[in-house]
Amino acid sequence: MAIDMEQVDGFVGCCVDLESQVRRLEEELAESRREAARHALAAKRLEAVTANALDAIVMMDASGRATCWNKAAERMFGWRADEVLGRDVHGLLAPSESVGRYLEHAVRFRETGQGPALGRVLELEARRRDGGALSVELTVAAVDMDGEWHALAVVRDVTERRRMEDALRASERRLAMLVETAGEGIWQLDADLRTVHVNGKMAGLLGVAAEDMLGRSYFDFVFPEDLPLARAKMRERARGVNDRYELRLRRPDGTGLWFLVSATALMGEAGAFGGVFGMFIDITERRRAEEALRQEKAFSDALVNSVPGLLYLYSSDGRLFYWNSRTEEATGYGPGELADMRLEDWFRGLPDELAKAEDAWKLVRSQGAAELETRLVMKDGTSRPFYLTAVSLELEGESYLIGIGTDLTALEHTRSALAEREAEFRLIFENNTDAIVWADAETGLVVDCNIAAERLFERSRKELIGLPQARLHPTDRAGQYRAAFRDFVEQGSVDLPDAEVETASGRRIPVELSATVADTGKRRIAQGIFRDVTAQRQSRRELVRNLEEKELLLREVHHRVKNNLQLVTSLVNLQFEGFDAPGAAEMARNVSGRIRSMALVHEQLYRSGDLSGIDMASYVEILAGELTRDTRATTRPSSCAWRWSPRFWASTRPSPAGCC
């Protein structure tokens, strides 16, 4: 059989092609197996992802039936996968009122793969198996599978987030309401310290509309003199330091308000300064009250420190609680030492004074007040006399003792000096030779007398004290002396030239009485000084009698001298009658005239009631008359005229004048 080589070649070629095809098929099979393995791996990965995803993953076919339902979907909606797969998802999960709308969208999606939910994140309401509602966040993607559109949905339960967001929004509304209705001002600044938010209260306090404050610098509302403080505080905020402080802010009208500022720095995540949030409380009235209180305290301190003595406040346990500056000055103790002082510390070494002080303390506690004159020990160890007063005081439910201490050192010296003066006075008073009696100016009763008064009235001091002053005088003139005493007390003068006193034995003694009224502060005292003038009056009577006798003798002498001079005149005239010598008659007249002038003086003295001198007018008148008579006897008549004012001359002067 012949072999057709062409056939053989053809067969061989066919075998080669077949082998080639086999190898290609084997490679395609291997590739298919690898692809299947990859798909299987991808399926496992997808299954793992869907099984472990926290969000629900749901896939629906074009008819809306579930083709995929992961564990998260089971947990979220309460349906198991075997219960859902193949069922209409819209009917299971959508609220009944929304099913119709979703089905309309499903028709369009089935035909075009388009829909309003694709490519968006939606928040919808869904329904659980138990009928409960939940809020979900839905993301839908269209997937073409074998020419059929499927919808892949990722569903996240946002019920809690929605609840929190609702709560947050409600909180924000409440916060906004709180901010706007807050009693405090609220002010927020940005990093440049410009206003980004301010509530109505803050704007109202500053007198500016809230919208007009937006964008304005914080420092626009600060007084120039307060800018250094305000800027320093803002530098602290920029460092992230929060603070509370007081600051004055300026209103548009130039007035100011004081605020208590609670400032919080707003810092970014990287620590960058983002602004300031501040709460502002109006403390203007408080500051005014504090200023008024400060002034009141200053006044109170000045008043307390102006007290000339010690001022002290003790607690109920005997501890010095408060004192004035005079206490430190007077005692030498400093503030730290006085703060530890107790009652007994003032009486170191003076047990008797301490006992009196403790008794006074008990008296204050029981009766509410006490006073005490005692001695206190100073820091230098010396003791000084003080007059202490104290009253009980209740402050905020606590018992205190408050009082004032007066330094009696000067008074003690005054008392000592007064005692010395009193002793000196009593010595003078008691040893005065005149009787001194003191009587009450109102009642007229004797309150004291000296030893001379006891002798004068023949009564002891005890008997005299309490006796009415009128009883010191004669009984028959008691009314006169009572009236004189009243007039003396009212008018301050007394006129009793013939005053008398009556002794216990009934003797009446003439006295010279002088009186004064003195006010002792407690009562008015009338002082009478009685001087026994019995001997003086006797001496005066004898003197008067002697004077009368001497005056009688002197008158007799003048009368005799006048008679003798007249006799001499007659003798001279007789003697000259026998002379014929020229001028003898003229000489006789001159001598007679001079002798008559002397006689005229003695006659005037004899006739006058005062022998110490004469009235010159009368003397000259008489003398001129004599001269006129003499001139009439001469050949040359003469006349004279005179004017003389009455003048009294001593008795030794007229005679020489008349002789001239």
PyMOL commands that set and color helices and strands:
alter all, ss='L'
color gray80, all
select helices_A, chain A and resi 5-52+71-77+81-84+89-93+96-112+159-181+200-206+210-213+218-221+224-238+284-305+325-331+335-339+343-347+351-367+409-431+451-457+461-464+469-472+475-491+534-577+584-607+616-632+654-659
alter helices_A, ss='H'
color red, helices_A
select strands_A, chain A and resi 56-60+66-69+121-127+133-145+148-157+185-190+195-198+243-250+256-267+273-282+310-315+320-323+369-377+383-395+398-407+435-440+446-449+500-502+508-519+524-532+613-615+648-650
alter strands_A, ss='S'
color yellow, strands_A
deselect
rebuild
show_as cartoon
